Amino acid sequence: MPEGKGTYASKRGRPPTKVSKAKPKPKPSKPSTKPDNDSPFDNLKKGALSKTLGIPEEKNIPKSLLQKIKKAEVGTTMEYKGKKIKVTKLLQKRVNFAINFAK
């Protein structure tokens, strides 16, 4: 059987080999610039809840007030010792954190 370009034998030859793409090498991890004693609570605004409620930071916030705020709907206005407090989503998040953190 004749061999060469366009003949039957050349078409029956080995199937073309697949060229595998080289996988990218993983980048080496960068050394952390943060100190080891870094806490997730370092970025919190100290006294933000107390300031929102109008209570000095030195005084403890009553748990009953925190529970009332947590149960209130967003947009309602509450009154505490003559001070009007508007319940917002951020206020509820701060109250929830205060309740969980106090445990």
Summary of the structure (lengths in Angstrom):
residues: 103
radius of gyration: 33.7
end to end distance: 88.7
largest distance: 105.8
contacts: 158
relative contact order: 0.10
helix: 32%
strand: 8%
